[in-house]
Amino acid sequence: MTQGLVVRAQNGDAAAFGALIAAHYDRIHRVAWKWSGNASDAEDIAQDVCVKLGRVIGQFDGRSAFSSWVYRITINAVRDLQRQSTRRARHAEAYAEVAPDDHPAEQEAAATSVQLWAAVRRLPEKQRDAVLLVYAEELSHAAAAEIMGIGEATVSFHVHQARKTLRGLL
């Protein structure tokens, strides 16, 4: 089904392109949220990705799954925004906020989650990408390798290195 929509969208069918965006928007936004840790940035990234998909849909050659191609575009959009943010010295918001009326155990779990994902976002780029794809997106090492454009063993290496790095950060 997706392949047919892609071909139609590449041939200028606006309804097919809309159907592709509708089918992939939630994933695009979720990935943007997990990578950026900021709701506002995630919305901006998701919108930018949708616009970019409209411009580059003709470049999709089918060598990988369409969803993998969309992941790569989304991850690159996140990196672009992060580079811009770094240049402007903006600070990212926490992955999630702990509400004051939460129960203490829930606050502690939420705080731990916030600290963990904040630490993940400080990892070197390849380690961060591997961890987020494997653990946040729950993809196999093979699927993460396809998205990252590297070998499966290299994904495993980056995940292993990330674990060691995170032990030092937490």
Short mmCIF file of the C-alpha atoms (twelve columns), coordinates in Angstrom:
data_MODEL
# 
_entry.id   MODEL 
# 
loop_
_atom_site.group_PDB 
_atom_site.id 
_atom_site.type_symbol 
_atom_site.label_atom_id 
_atom_site.label_alt_id 
_atom_site.label_comp_id 
_atom_site.label_asym_id 
_atom_site.label_seq_id 
_atom_site.Cartn_x 
_atom_site.Cartn_y 
_atom_site.Cartn_z 
_atom_site.pdbx_PDB_model_num 
ATOM 1   C CA . MET A 1   0.000  0.000  0.000  1 
ATOM 2   C CA . THR A 2   2.730  2.478  0.971  1 
ATOM 3   C CA . GLN A 3   4.680  1.820  -2.233 1 
ATOM 4   C CA . GLY A 4   1.610  2.615  -4.336 1 
ATOM 5   C CA . LEU A 5   1.030  5.846  -2.423 1 
ATOM 6   C CA . VAL A 6   4.676  6.808  -2.853 1 
ATOM 7   C CA . VAL A 7   4.562  6.292  -6.617 1 
ATOM 8   C CA . ARG A 8   1.328  8.269  -6.884 1 
ATOM 9   C CA . ALA A 9   2.758  11.063 -4.700 1 
ATOM 10  C CA . GLN A 10  5.917  11.147 -6.816 1 
ATOM 11  C CA . ASN A 11  3.664  11.651 -9.840 1 
ATOM 12  C CA . GLY A 12  2.011  14.681 -8.241 1 
ATOM 13  C CA . ASP A 13  -1.055 13.074 -6.616 1 
ATOM 14  C CA . ALA A 14  -1.760 15.426 -3.676 1 
ATOM 15  C CA . ALA A 15  -4.257 13.010 -2.094 1 
ATOM 16  C CA . ALA A 16  -1.654 10.226 -2.086 1 
ATOM 17  C CA . PHE A 17  0.912  12.569 -0.546 1 
ATOM 18  C CA . GLY A 18  -1.635 13.585 2.108  1 
ATOM 19  C CA . ALA A 19  -2.299 9.923  2.875  1 
ATOM 20  C CA . LEU A 20  1.450  9.292  3.278  1 
ATOM 21  C CA . ILE A 21  1.793  12.229 5.654  1 
ATOM 22  C CA . ALA A 22  -1.264 11.103 7.633  1 
ATOM 23  C CA . ALA A 23  0.139  7.575  7.908  1 
ATOM 24  C CA . HIS A 24  3.583  8.736  9.086  1 
ATOM 25  C CA . TYR A 25  2.949  11.985 10.988 1 
ATOM 26  C CA . ASP A 26  2.568  10.435 14.456 1 
ATOM 27  C CA . ARG A 27  5.875  8.567  14.056 1 
ATOM 28  C CA . ILE A 28  7.610  11.703 12.747 1 
ATOM 29  C CA . HIS A 29  6.367  13.739 15.722 1 
ATOM 30  C CA . ARG A 30  7.214  11.004 18.256 1 
ATOM 31  C CA . VAL A 31  10.766 10.678 16.920 1 
ATOM 32  C CA . ALA A 32  11.201 14.451 16.908 1 
ATOM 33  C CA . TRP A 33  9.943  14.623 20.510 1 
ATOM 34  C CA . LYS A 34  12.266 11.882 21.736 1 
ATOM 35  C CA . TRP A 35  15.300 13.291 19.956 1 
ATOM 36  C CA . SER A 36  14.718 16.935 20.868 1 
ATOM 37  C CA . GLY A 37  13.072 16.530 24.276 1 
ATOM 38  C CA . ASN A 38  10.964 19.608 23.610 1 
ATOM 39  C CA . ALA A 39  7.293  19.690 22.572 1 
ATOM 40  C CA . SER A 40  7.535  22.960 20.686 1 
ATOM 41  C CA . ASP A 41  10.660 21.879 18.814 1 
ATOM 42  C CA . ALA A 42  9.070  18.511 18.024 1 
ATOM 43  C CA . GLU A 43  6.091  20.244 16.413 1 
ATOM 44  C CA . ASP A 44  8.385  22.521 14.388 1 
ATOM 45  C CA . ILE A 45  10.501 19.572 13.292 1 
ATOM 46  C CA . ALA A 46  7.455  17.502 12.309 1 
ATOM 47  C CA . GLN A 47  6.119  20.357 10.208 1 
ATOM 48  C CA . ASP A 48  9.528  20.928 8.597  1 
ATOM 49  C CA . VAL A 49  9.793  17.226 7.781  1 
ATOM 50  C CA . CYS A 50  6.364  17.228 6.131  1 
ATOM 51  C CA . VAL A 51  7.314  20.225 4.003  1 
ATOM 52  C CA . LYS A 52  10.652 18.649 3.107  1 
ATOM 53  C CA . LEU A 53  8.961  15.379 2.173  1 
ATOM 54  C CA . GLY A 54  6.853  17.335 -0.286 1 
ATOM 55  C CA . ARG A 55  10.016 18.735 -1.887 1 
ATOM 56  C CA . VAL A 56  12.059 15.521 -1.962 1 
ATOM 57  C CA . ILE A 57  9.476  12.751 -2.452 1 
ATOM 58  C CA . GLY A 58  10.736 12.385 -6.031 1 
ATOM 59  C CA . GLN A 59  14.178 11.461 -4.695 1 
ATOM 60  C CA . PHE A 60  12.928 8.382  -2.855 1 
ATOM 61  C CA . ASP A 61  14.355 5.488  -4.855 1 
ATOM 62  C CA . GLY A 62  12.937 2.526  -2.938 1 
ATOM 63  C CA . ARG A 63  16.320 1.080  -1.933 1 
ATOM 64  C CA . SER A 64  15.144 1.188  1.679  1 
ATOM 65  C CA . ALA A 65  11.719 1.121  3.257  1 
ATOM 66  C CA . PHE A 66  9.836  4.405  2.980  1 
ATOM 67  C CA . SER A 67  9.541  4.509  6.793  1 
ATOM 68  C CA . SER A 68  13.341 4.199  7.119  1 
ATOM 69  C CA . TRP A 69  13.783 7.049  4.666  1 
ATOM 70  C CA . VAL A 70  11.342 9.185  6.687  1 
ATOM 71  C CA . TYR A 71  13.242 8.326  9.904  1 
ATOM 72  C CA . ARG A 72  16.493 9.557  8.343  1 
ATOM 73  C CA . ILE A 73  14.893 12.795 7.181  1 
ATOM 74  C CA . THR A 74  13.397 13.318 10.654 1 
ATOM 75  C CA . ILE A 75  16.681 12.617 12.452 1 
ATOM 76  C CA . ASN A 76  18.502 15.017 10.129 1 
ATOM 77  C CA . ALA A 77  15.859 17.688 10.786 1 
ATOM 78  C CA . VAL A 78  16.385 17.230 14.536 1 
ATOM 79  C CA . ARG A 79  20.141 17.597 14.100 1 
ATOM 80  C CA . ASP A 80  19.649 20.747 12.033 1 
ATOM 81  C CA . LEU A 81  17.481 22.292 14.747 1 
ATOM 82  C CA . GLN A 82  19.949 21.266 17.449 1 
ATOM 83  C CA . ARG A 83  22.788 22.904 15.542 1 
ATOM 84  C CA . GLN A 84  20.736 26.077 15.235 1 
ATOM 85  C CA . SER A 85  19.893 25.926 18.919 1 
ATOM 86  C CA . THR A 86  23.525 25.482 19.868 1 
ATOM 87  C CA . ARG A 87  24.512 28.487 17.804 1 
ATOM 88  C CA . ARG A 88  21.891 30.552 19.590 1 
ATOM 89  C CA . ALA A 89  22.870 28.989 22.949 1 
ATOM 90  C CA . ARG A 90  19.313 27.952 23.763 1 
ATOM 91  C CA . HIS A 91  18.718 25.314 26.380 1 
ATOM 92  C CA . ALA A 92  16.393 22.389 25.690 1 
ATOM 93  C CA . GLU A 93  13.514 21.713 28.090 1 
ATOM 94  C CA . ALA A 94  13.451 18.489 30.084 1 
ATOM 95  C CA . TYR A 95  11.962 15.392 28.435 1 
ATOM 96  C CA . ALA A 96  9.025  15.519 30.834 1 
ATOM 97  C CA . GLU A 97  8.040  17.646 33.783 1 
ATOM 98  C CA . VAL A 98  7.159  16.325 37.201 1 
ATOM 99  C CA . ALA A 99  3.888  17.795 38.387 1 
ATOM 100 C CA . PRO A 100 3.852  18.910 42.031 1 
ATOM 101 C CA . ASP A 101 0.724  16.898 42.786 1 
ATOM 102 C CA . ASP A 102 2.237  13.585 41.660 1 
ATOM 103 C CA . HIS A 103 2.861  10.945 44.257 1 
ATOM 104 C CA . PRO A 104 6.470  10.837 45.481 1 
ATOM 105 C CA . ALA A 105 7.180  7.425  43.889 1 
ATOM 106 C CA . GLU A 106 5.811  8.673  40.561 1 
ATOM 107 C CA . GLN A 107 7.853  11.873 40.907 1 
ATOM 108 C CA . GLU A 108 11.002 9.852  41.514 1 
ATOM 109 C CA . ALA A 109 10.350 7.602  38.501 1 
ATOM 110 C CA . ALA A 110 9.562  10.619 36.315 1 
ATOM 111 C CA . ALA A 111 12.667 12.457 37.535 1 
ATOM 112 C CA . THR A 112 14.788 9.391  36.782 1 
ATOM 113 C CA . SER A 113 13.278 9.178  33.302 1 
ATOM 114 C CA . VAL A 114 13.936 12.885 32.708 1 
ATOM 115 C CA . GLN A 115 17.553 12.486 33.828 1 
ATOM 116 C CA . LEU A 116 18.063 9.387  31.703 1 
ATOM 117 C CA . TRP A 117 16.715 10.915 28.478 1 
ATOM 118 C CA . ALA A 118 18.566 14.166 29.151 1 
ATOM 119 C CA . ALA A 119 21.767 12.116 29.498 1 
ATOM 120 C CA . VAL A 120 20.959 10.179 26.311 1 
ATOM 121 C CA . ARG A 121 20.632 13.453 24.416 1 
ATOM 122 C CA . ARG A 122 24.169 14.396 25.607 1 
ATOM 123 C CA . LEU A 123 25.690 11.243 24.099 1 
ATOM 124 C CA . PRO A 124 27.814 11.475 20.967 1 
ATOM 125 C CA . GLU A 125 25.611 11.575 17.873 1 
ATOM 126 C CA . LYS A 126 25.957 7.941  16.706 1 
ATOM 127 C CA . GLN A 127 25.511 6.559  20.236 1 
ATOM 128 C CA . ARG A 128 22.460 8.765  20.829 1 
ATOM 129 C CA . ASP A 129 20.871 7.744  17.552 1 
ATOM 130 C CA . ALA A 130 21.468 4.043  18.194 1 
ATOM 131 C CA . VAL A 131 20.045 4.206  21.735 1 
ATOM 132 C CA . LEU A 132 16.981 6.174  20.718 1 
ATOM 133 C CA . LEU A 133 16.199 3.898  17.778 1 
ATOM 134 C CA . VAL A 134 16.736 0.676  19.736 1 
ATOM 135 C CA . TYR A 135 15.246 1.644  23.109 1 
ATOM 136 C CA . ALA A 136 12.886 4.569  22.524 1 
ATOM 137 C CA . GLU A 137 11.584 3.400  19.146 1 
ATOM 138 C CA . GLU A 138 11.941 -0.300 20.062 1 
ATOM 139 C CA . LEU A 139 13.521 -1.154 16.721 1 
ATOM 140 C CA . SER A 140 15.799 -4.122 16.155 1 
ATOM 141 C CA . HIS A 141 19.494 -3.518 15.680 1 
ATOM 142 C CA . ALA A 142 19.002 -4.465 12.019 1 
ATOM 143 C CA . ALA A 143 16.261 -1.855 11.529 1 
ATOM 144 C CA . ALA A 144 18.323 0.783  13.328 1 
ATOM 145 C CA . ALA A 145 21.295 -0.090 11.126 1 
ATOM 146 C CA . GLU A 146 19.214 0.437  7.993  1 
ATOM 147 C CA . ILE A 147 18.006 3.824  9.214  1 
ATOM 148 C CA . MET A 148 21.474 4.930  10.292 1 
ATOM 149 C CA . GLY A 149 23.108 3.592  7.142  1 
ATOM 150 C CA . ILE A 150 25.609 1.454  9.051  1 
ATOM 151 C CA . GLY A 151 26.115 -2.226 9.841  1 
ATOM 152 C CA . GLU A 152 24.142 -4.051 12.504 1 
ATOM 153 C CA . ALA A 153 27.334 -4.830 14.436 1 
ATOM 154 C CA . THR A 154 28.160 -1.118 14.434 1 
ATOM 155 C CA . VAL A 155 24.761 -0.346 15.972 1 
ATOM 156 C CA . SER A 156 25.490 -2.915 18.684 1 
ATOM 157 C CA . PHE A 157 28.877 -1.292 19.281 1 
ATOM 158 C CA . HIS A 158 27.303 2.189  19.588 1 
ATOM 159 C CA . VAL A 159 24.678 0.878  22.035 1 
ATOM 160 C CA . HIS A 160 27.405 -0.806 24.096 1 
ATOM 161 C CA . GLN A 161 29.511 2.368  24.132 1 
ATOM 162 C CA . ALA A 162 26.432 4.423  25.050 1 
ATOM 163 C CA . ARG A 163 25.766 2.216  28.071 1 
ATOM 164 C CA . LYS A 164 29.321 2.753  29.269 1 
ATOM 165 C CA . THR A 165 29.063 6.509  28.679 1 
ATOM 166 C CA . LEU A 166 25.697 6.722  30.450 1 
ATOM 167 C CA . ARG A 167 27.093 5.001  33.536 1 
ATOM 168 C CA . GLY A 168 29.538 7.886  33.821 1 
ATOM 169 C CA . LEU A 169 26.861 10.540 33.200 1 
ATOM 170 C CA . LEU A 170 24.332 9.231  35.711 1 
# 
